[in-house]
Amino acid sequence: MSRVIVIGGGLAGLAGAVALADAGLRVELYERRPILGGRASSFIHPSSGERVDNCQHVLLGCCVNLLDFYARLGVRDRIAFHETIPFIDESSRVSVIGPSRLPPPLHLFPSFLRLRTMGFRDKLSIVRTVAGMIRYVLTQRKTDSLAGRHAAEATSPVSMAAWLAVHGATGRAVEAFWKPFLISALNDELDDIDAEYGIRTAVRAFLINRRGYEVGLPAVPLGDLYAPCIDYIERRGGRVVLDQGVAGISTDGGRVASISLQDGSSVEAGACLSALPFDVLCRLLPADHAANPYFAILSGLSVSPITAVHVWFDRPVTELDYAAVIGRRIQWIFNQSIRDPDAFSTGGGGTYLGLVVSASDEWMKMPQQMIIDQTMEDLGALLPAVRQAELLKAIVVKEGRATFAPRPGCDALRPGPSSPLSNLFVAGDWVQTGWPATMESAVRSGYQAAEALLRARGVRAPILKPELPLEGLMRWLAGKRDI
């Protein structure tokens, strides 16, 4: 049985490796770091000794392939799903979006009417905007069922901000609902998000299935979700090599011949699945192959940052498990104290909060203490108990290259999983998956690459899971059309 090399131990590489191991192939995975998970990992902070997640990662009920991956590893039960989404506004008022007995797409409608964060006119604008999103997806026709590319992409790209303005979204509706959801989901400002991504993300999450919007939070550190991958692959005849990066990719004609490792050795491979960042992959390839349009076009992609701030207090400061924040620099609050007490130290009755700021360009060059000061200013305004609590410690984690930037028109720059090299297959959240740069997109890309690799060997094994089925009125509205 020939060896399949997987480069990169992030979610895309792990998903592809697990799927190929399940298909009976001997997989060797190489990861340059001593831990698995890539940008969705946890680590021991060197100065504090605390084990923290690189950043709080959230999944939704519509992330079916990510949930399938967790199920394969036997860790699906370590994701706690929540049926309500709390919002905290500038006056510290809490409003909650939650389900009703109405069928999709109306199942969340009663809770929208009760939101205290905006007025009736703003809520009416959300109704109009949502109706426009439904019309949009119902009038588009898929042109490529694998990649999820749509005929609408042939038109001039439009930003999410421009689309919302044309469809009557009020300023308060944008500030109090669309920004908290879309900036965190797509990791960029609304002016810089392709409307196609924003619309389809909203439709998948809120409209087609009553479970799509449910928020899944890991009940353990992120690293615990991926640790089983090593045993999973090894029990199927493969191996996982940590602390071993790839220094180059050698080719012979139109195929990969071998992989050069950082320790100076090389590995021959019958096939290779790369789950590297797009720019790193291009640097490892010989120049003549990197100049191929499939790879050269990747230079048009850009990246967007995320900043996480971890803070520990000497006492309880909130009863909320998590909340979206309106009108502040911090965008989400996650109460990590609700996790397994053996997984995190909270200082005997204290509180550990994880705070997230997506598209955090301003904070990338800012000193950590200034970020902590701004964070504490926001928290003190949002959670009155913070003003009486003692801040025990704070950790800032900057991820400057967290995701590819979902700029208008960037979808045309995302390649499929089969490269011009006959035995090189490509995965990563930046590959064409029909999704923006999310954990779901990373897993989908790994599954797609595994399917393509197997097809090249004459094996047709469906791995990618279909999206959530349409329910309620959405089934009637869509008819036989695929959303």
C-alpha positions as CSV (number, residue, x, y, z in Angstrom):
1,M,0.0,0.0,0.0
2,S,1.6,3.3,-1.1
3,R,2.1,6.1,1.4
4,V,0.0,9.3,1.5
5,I,1.7,12.3,2.9
6,V,-0.4,14.9,4.7
7,I,1.4,18.2,5.3
8,G,-0.1,20.2,8.2
9,G,-1.9,19.3,11.3
10,G,-4.6,21.9,11.4
11,L,-8.3,21.1,11.0
12,A,-8.1,20.7,7.2
13,G,-5.1,18.3,7.4
14,L,-6.5,16.3,10.2
15,A,-9.9,15.9,8.5
16,G,-8.3,14.8,5.3
17,A,-5.9,12.4,7.1
18,V,-8.7,10.8,9.2
19,A,-10.9,10.3,6.1
20,L,-8.0,8.7,4.1
21,A,-7.1,6.5,7.0
22,D,-10.8,5.4,7.2
23,A,-10.5,4.6,3.5
24,G,-7.7,2.2,4.2
25,L,-4.7,4.3,3.1
26,R,-1.5,4.5,5.0
27,V,-1.2,8.1,6.1
28,E,1.8,10.0,7.4
29,L,1.0,13.4,8.7
30,Y,3.8,16.0,9.3
31,E,3.2,19.1,11.6
32,R,5.8,21.7,12.3
33,R,4.5,22.5,15.8
34,P,4.4,20.1,18.8
35,I,0.6,20.3,18.9
36,L,-2.3,19.6,16.6
37,G,-5.1,21.9,15.7
38,G,-3.4,24.8,13.8
39,R,-5.2,28.0,14.5
40,A,-7.8,26.2,16.5
41,S,-5.5,24.8,19.2
42,S,-4.7,25.3,22.8
43,F,-1.3,25.7,24.5
44,I,0.5,26.4,27.8
45,H,1.1,30.1,28.1
46,P,4.9,30.4,28.8
47,S,4.7,33.2,31.5
48,S,1.4,32.3,33.3
49,G,1.5,28.5,33.0
50,E,-2.2,28.6,32.1
51,R,-3.5,26.3,29.4
52,V,-5.5,28.5,27.0
53,D,-7.1,28.2,23.6
54,N,-5.5,30.2,20.8
55,C,-8.8,31.9,20.5
56,Q,-12.4,30.9,21.4
57,H,-13.8,28.9,18.5
58,V,-17.5,28.6,18.0
59,L,-19.4,26.3,15.7
60,L,-23.1,26.4,14.7
61,G,-25.6,23.6,14.1
62,C,-25.2,24.1,10.4
63,C,-21.5,22.9,10.6
64,V,-22.4,19.3,9.6
65,N,-18.9,18.3,8.4
66,L,-17.2,19.6,11.5
67,L,-19.6,17.7,13.6
68,D,-19.0,14.6,11.5
69,F,-15.3,14.9,12.1
70,Y,-15.8,15.2,15.9
71,A,-18.1,12.1,15.8
72,R,-15.4,10.1,14.0
73,L,-12.9,11.0,16.7
74,G,-15.4,10.2,19.5
75,V,-15.5,13.8,20.9
76,R,-18.9,14.9,19.6
77,D,-20.2,14.9,23.2
78,R,-17.6,17.4,24.2
79,I,-19.5,20.2,22.3
80,A,-22.2,21.8,24.3
81,F,-25.0,23.4,22.2
82,H,-27.0,26.4,23.3
83,E,-30.5,27.3,21.9
84,T,-30.3,30.9,22.9
85,I,-27.9,33.7,21.9
86,P,-27.6,36.6,24.4
87,F,-26.8,40.1,23.3
88,I,-25.4,42.9,25.6
89,D,-25.9,46.4,24.4
90,E,-24.2,49.7,25.3
91,S,-26.5,50.1,28.3
92,S,-25.7,46.6,29.6
93,R,-29.2,45.4,28.7
94,V,-29.4,41.8,27.8
95,S,-31.7,40.5,24.9
96,V,-31.9,36.9,23.8
97,I,-32.6,35.3,20.4
98,G,-34.1,31.9,20.8
99,P,-36.5,29.4,19.2
100,S,-40.2,29.2,18.9
101,R,-42.7,26.6,17.5
102,L,-43.0,28.4,14.2
103,P,-41.4,26.7,11.2
104,P,-38.3,27.9,9.5
105,P,-37.6,30.6,8.4
106,L,-40.0,32.1,11.1
107,H,-38.7,30.0,14.1
108,L,-36.6,32.9,15.5
109,F,-39.0,35.7,14.6
110,P,-40.8,36.1,18.0
111,S,-37.5,36.5,19.8
112,F,-36.4,39.2,17.3
113,L,-39.6,41.1,18.1
114,R,-38.6,41.1,21.8
115,L,-35.1,42.4,21.3
116,R,-34.4,45.4,23.5
117,T,-31.3,46.5,21.6
118,M,-33.2,48.2,18.8
119,G,-36.5,49.8,17.9
120,F,-39.4,48.7,15.8
121,R,-38.2,50.4,12.7
122,D,-34.8,48.6,13.0
123,K,-36.5,45.2,13.5
124,L,-38.7,45.8,10.5
125,S,-35.6,46.5,8.5
126,I,-34.2,43.2,9.5
127,V,-37.4,41.5,8.3
128,R,-37.0,43.2,4.9
129,T,-33.3,42.3,4.7
130,V,-34.0,38.7,5.6
131,A,-36.7,38.5,2.9
132,G,-34.2,39.9,0.5
133,M,-31.7,37.2,1.4
134,I,-34.3,34.5,0.9
135,R,-35.1,35.9,-2.5
136,Y,-31.4,36.1,-3.4
137,V,-30.6,32.5,-2.7
138,L,-33.8,31.2,-4.3
139,T,-33.0,33.0,-7.6
140,Q,-29.5,31.7,-7.8
141,R,-28.6,28.4,-9.6
142,K,-25.6,26.3,-8.6
143,T,-23.1,25.9,-11.4
144,D,-20.8,23.6,-9.6
145,S,-22.2,21.3,-6.9
146,L,-18.9,20.4,-5.4
147,A,-17.4,23.9,-5.0
148,G,-20.7,25.6,-4.4
149,R,-20.1,28.3,-7.0
150,H,-23.0,30.2,-8.2
151,A,-24.0,32.1,-11.3
152,A,-24.2,35.3,-9.2
153,E,-20.4,35.3,-9.1
154,A,-20.3,36.3,-12.8
155,T,-21.7,39.7,-11.8
156,S,-19.7,42.5,-10.3
157,P,-18.9,41.7,-6.6
158,V,-20.7,43.8,-4.0
159,S,-19.7,44.3,-0.3
160,M,-22.0,43.2,2.5
161,A,-22.3,46.8,3.7
162,A,-23.4,48.0,0.3
163,W,-25.9,45.1,-0.1
164,L,-27.4,45.8,3.4
165,A,-27.8,49.6,2.5
166,V,-29.5,48.8,-0.8
167,H,-31.9,46.5,1.0
168,G,-33.0,49.0,3.7
169,A,-31.0,48.0,6.7
170,T,-31.0,50.8,9.3
171,G,-27.8,51.9,11.0
172,R,-29.0,50.5,14.3
173,A,-29.9,47.1,12.8
174,V,-26.4,46.9,11.2
175,E,-24.7,47.9,14.5
176,A,-26.9,45.8,16.8
177,F,-27.4,42.6,14.8
178,W,-25.5,42.3,11.4
179,K,-22.1,43.5,12.7
180,P,-22.0,41.2,15.8
181,F,-23.0,38.2,13.7
182,L,-21.2,38.8,10.3
183,I,-17.9,40.3,11.5
184,S,-17.4,37.4,13.9
185,A,-18.5,34.8,11.4
186,L,-16.4,36.2,8.5
187,N,-13.6,38.0,10.3
188,D,-13.7,41.3,8.4
189,E,-15.5,44.6,8.3
190,L,-18.8,44.7,6.4
191,D,-17.3,47.0,3.8
192,D,-14.7,44.3,3.1
193,I,-16.9,41.2,3.1
194,D,-18.3,39.8,-0.2
195,A,-22.1,40.0,0.0
196,E,-22.3,36.4,-1.3
197,Y,-20.5,35.1,1.8
198,G,-22.5,37.2,4.2
199,I,-25.9,36.3,2.7
200,R,-25.3,32.6,2.5
201,T,-23.8,32.5,6.0
202,A,-27.0,34.2,7.4
203,V,-29.3,31.9,5.4
204,R,-27.5,28.7,6.5
205,A,-27.4,29.8,10.1
206,F,-30.8,31.4,10.7
207,L,-33.3,30.4,8.0
208,I,-33.2,26.9,6.4
209,N,-33.3,24.6,9.4
210,R,-34.2,25.2,13.0
211,R,-30.9,23.8,14.3
212,G,-28.7,25.9,12.1
213,Y,-28.2,28.8,14.4
214,E,-27.5,26.8,17.6
215,V,-24.2,27.8,19.1
216,G,-21.8,24.9,19.9
217,L,-19.0,25.7,22.5
218,P,-16.2,23.2,23.3
219,A,-16.6,22.0,26.9
220,V,-12.9,21.2,27.0
221,P,-9.7,22.9,25.7
222,L,-9.5,22.8,22.0
223,G,-6.4,20.6,22.1
224,D,-8.4,17.8,23.7
225,L,-10.6,17.6,20.7
226,Y,-7.7,16.8,18.3
227,A,-5.5,14.7,20.6
228,P,-7.4,11.5,19.6
229,C,-6.3,12.0,16.0
230,I,-2.8,10.5,16.7
231,D,-4.2,7.2,18.0
232,Y,-6.9,7.2,15.4
233,I,-4.4,7.4,12.5
234,E,-1.9,5.1,14.1
235,R,-4.4,2.3,14.7
236,R,-5.1,2.4,11.0
237,G,-1.5,1.8,10.1
238,G,-0.4,5.5,9.7
239,R,1.7,7.8,11.9
240,V,1.7,11.5,13.0
241,V,5.0,13.3,13.2
242,L,5.1,16.4,15.3
243,D,7.8,19.1,15.5
244,Q,8.7,18.3,11.9
245,G,8.0,20.9,9.3
246,V,8.3,20.6,5.5
247,A,11.1,22.5,3.8
248,G,10.3,21.8,0.2
249,I,8.3,19.8,-2.3
250,S,10.3,18.1,-5.2
251,T,8.6,17.2,-8.4
252,D,9.2,14.8,-11.3
253,G,7.4,16.0,-14.4
254,G,3.8,16.6,-13.5
255,R,3.8,14.9,-10.1
256,V,5.2,15.3,-6.6
257,A,8.3,13.0,-6.2
258,S,9.2,13.6,-2.6
259,I,8.9,15.9,0.4
260,S,12.0,17.5,2.1
261,L,11.7,17.8,5.8
262,Q,13.3,20.4,8.1
263,D,15.7,17.9,9.6
264,G,17.3,17.4,6.2
265,S,15.7,14.1,5.4
266,S,13.2,13.4,2.5
267,V,10.1,11.2,2.2
268,E,8.8,9.7,-1.0
269,A,5.0,9.6,-1.4
270,G,2.5,8.0,-3.7
271,A,0.3,11.0,-3.1
272,C,0.4,14.2,-1.1
273,L,-2.4,16.2,0.6
274,S,-1.2,19.8,1.5
275,A,-3.1,21.6,4.2
276,L,-0.7,24.5,4.4
277,P,-1.5,28.2,4.1
278,F,-1.8,29.3,0.5
279,D,1.4,31.4,0.5
280,V,3.5,28.8,2.3
281,L,2.4,26.1,-0.2
282,C,3.5,28.4,-3.1
283,R,7.0,29.0,-1.4
284,L,7.6,25.2,-1.1
285,L,6.9,24.4,-4.7
286,P,9.5,24.6,-7.5
287,A,9.3,28.0,-9.2
288,D,8.0,26.6,-12.5
289,H,5.0,25.0,-10.8
290,A,4.4,27.9,-8.5
291,A,4.0,30.0,-11.7
292,N,1.1,27.8,-12.8
293,P,-2.2,29.9,-12.8
294,Y,-3.7,27.5,-10.2
295,F,-1.0,28.6,-7.7
296,A,-0.1,32.0,-9.0
297,I,-3.6,33.4,-8.6
298,L,-3.4,32.7,-4.8
299,S,-1.2,35.9,-4.5
300,G,-4.4,37.8,-4.8
301,L,-5.7,36.5,-1.5
302,S,-5.1,38.5,1.7
303,V,-5.5,37.8,5.4
304,S,-7.4,39.2,8.3
305,P,-6.5,39.0,12.1
306,I,-8.2,38.0,15.2
307,T,-7.2,38.9,18.8
308,A,-8.2,36.9,21.9
309,V,-7.9,38.3,25.4
310,H,-8.0,35.9,28.4
311,V,-8.8,37.5,31.8
312,W,-9.0,36.0,35.3
313,F,-10.9,37.6,38.2
314,D,-11.0,36.8,41.9
315,R,-14.8,36.5,42.0
316,P,-17.8,35.8,39.8
317,V,-18.6,38.7,37.5
318,T,-21.4,37.3,35.2
319,E,-24.0,34.6,35.2
320,L,-23.9,34.4,31.4
321,D,-22.3,31.5,29.6
322,Y,-21.5,33.7,26.7
323,A,-22.8,36.8,24.9
324,A,-22.5,38.9,21.8
325,V,-21.5,42.5,22.5
326,I,-22.9,45.5,20.8
327,G,-21.1,48.8,20.3
328,R,-17.8,48.0,22.1
329,R,-14.3,47.0,21.0
330,I,-14.7,43.5,22.3
331,Q,-17.3,41.5,20.3
332,W,-17.9,38.3,22.3
333,I,-17.6,37.3,25.9
334,F,-17.2,33.6,26.8
335,N,-17.4,32.4,30.4
336,Q,-14.7,29.7,30.4
337,S,-15.4,29.0,34.1
338,I,-18.3,26.8,33.0
339,R,-15.9,24.3,31.5
340,D,-14.5,21.3,33.3
341,P,-12.9,22.6,36.5
342,D,-10.0,20.1,36.0
343,A,-9.3,21.7,32.6
344,F,-8.8,25.3,33.8
345,S,-7.8,26.8,37.0
346,T,-10.2,29.6,38.0
347,G,-8.7,30.6,41.4
348,G,-11.3,29.2,43.8
349,G,-14.6,30.8,43.0
350,G,-13.2,33.2,40.5
351,T,-14.0,33.8,36.9
352,Y,-12.1,33.1,33.7
353,L,-13.4,35.0,30.6
354,G,-12.3,34.6,27.0
355,L,-12.9,37.7,24.9
356,V,-12.7,37.8,21.1
357,V,-12.2,40.7,18.6
358,S,-12.4,39.7,15.0
359,A,-10.9,41.9,12.2
360,S,-8.7,43.3,14.9
361,D,-6.3,45.3,12.7
362,E,-6.0,48.2,15.2
363,W,-4.8,45.9,17.9
364,M,-2.1,44.1,15.9
365,K,0.5,46.9,16.5
366,M,-0.9,47.9,19.9
367,P,1.1,47.1,23.1
368,Q,-0.5,44.3,25.1
369,Q,-1.1,46.4,28.2
370,M,-3.0,49.0,26.1
371,I,-5.2,46.2,24.8
372,I,-5.8,44.9,28.3
373,D,-6.7,48.4,29.5
374,Q,-9.2,48.9,26.6
375,T,-10.7,45.4,27.4
376,M,-11.1,46.2,31.1
377,E,-12.8,49.5,30.2
378,D,-15.3,47.7,28.0
379,L,-15.9,44.9,30.6
380,G,-16.4,47.4,33.4
381,A,-19.1,49.1,31.3
382,L,-20.8,45.9,30.3
383,L,-20.5,43.9,33.6
384,P,-20.9,46.0,36.7
385,A,-19.4,43.3,38.9
386,V,-16.1,43.7,37.1
387,R,-15.6,47.1,38.7
388,Q,-15.5,45.5,42.2
389,A,-13.4,42.5,41.1
390,E,-9.6,42.1,41.1
391,L,-8.0,41.3,37.8
392,L,-5.6,38.4,38.7
393,K,-4.0,38.1,35.3
394,A,-4.6,38.7,31.6
395,I,-3.2,37.2,28.4
396,V,-3.4,38.6,24.9
397,V,-3.1,36.3,21.9
398,K,-2.8,37.9,18.5
399,E,-3.4,35.8,15.4
400,G,-2.3,38.1,12.6
401,R,-3.1,35.6,9.8
402,A,-6.3,34.1,11.4
403,T,-8.3,33.7,8.1
404,F,-8.2,34.7,4.5
405,A,-10.0,38.0,4.0
406,P,-13.4,37.5,2.4
407,R,-13.0,40.5,0.1
408,P,-15.6,41.1,-2.7
409,G,-14.6,39.0,-5.6
410,C,-12.1,36.8,-3.7
411,D,-14.2,33.7,-4.4
412,A,-12.7,33.6,-7.9
413,L,-9.2,33.2,-6.4
414,R,-10.1,30.0,-4.4
415,P,-9.0,26.8,-6.2
416,G,-10.5,23.4,-6.1
417,P,-8.8,20.4,-4.3
418,S,-7.1,18.9,-7.4
419,S,-3.9,20.7,-8.3
420,P,-2.1,20.6,-11.7
421,L,0.3,18.1,-10.1
422,S,-1.4,14.8,-10.6
423,N,-0.8,13.5,-7.1
424,L,-1.0,16.7,-5.1
425,F,-4.3,17.6,-3.5
426,V,-5.0,20.8,-1.6
427,A,-7.0,21.6,1.5
428,G,-7.4,24.6,3.8
429,D,-10.3,26.9,4.7
430,W,-9.1,29.1,1.8
431,V,-9.8,26.4,-0.8
432,Q,-13.1,26.6,-2.7
433,T,-15.7,25.0,-0.4
434,G,-18.7,27.3,-0.8
435,W,-18.1,28.5,2.8
436,P,-16.0,31.4,4.2
437,A,-12.9,30.8,6.3
438,T,-14.5,28.8,9.2
439,M,-13.7,25.5,10.9
440,E,-16.5,24.0,8.8
441,S,-14.8,25.2,5.6
442,A,-11.5,23.7,6.8
443,V,-13.0,20.3,7.4
444,R,-15.0,20.4,4.2
445,S,-11.7,21.1,2.3
446,G,-10.0,18.2,4.0
447,Y,-12.9,15.9,3.0
448,Q,-13.0,17.3,-0.5
449,A,-9.2,16.7,-1.0
450,A,-9.6,13.1,0.3
451,E,-12.4,12.5,-2.1
452,A,-10.4,13.9,-5.0
453,L,-7.3,11.8,-4.0
454,L,-9.4,8.6,-3.9
455,R,-11.0,9.4,-7.2
456,A,-7.6,9.7,-8.8
457,R,-7.0,6.1,-7.6
458,G,-10.3,4.9,-9.1
459,V,-12.2,4.9,-5.8
460,R,-15.4,6.8,-5.5
461,A,-16.1,7.2,-1.8
462,P,-18.5,10.0,-0.8
463,I,-17.0,11.7,2.3
464,L,-18.4,15.2,2.3
465,K,-21.7,15.4,4.2
466,P,-24.7,17.3,2.7
467,E,-25.8,20.5,4.4
468,L,-28.7,20.6,6.8
469,P,-32.0,19.9,5.0
470,L,-34.5,22.6,4.3
471,E,-37.4,22.6,6.9
472,G,-40.8,24.2,7.2
473,L,-41.7,26.9,4.8
474,M,-38.2,27.0,3.3
475,R,-38.9,23.6,1.8
476,W,-42.0,24.9,0.2
477,L,-40.3,28.1,-1.0
478,A,-37.4,26.4,-2.5
479,G,-39.3,23.6,-4.2
480,K,-36.6,21.5,-6.0
481,R,-34.1,24.3,-6.0
482,D,-30.9,23.7,-4.0
483,I,-30.0,26.5,-1.6
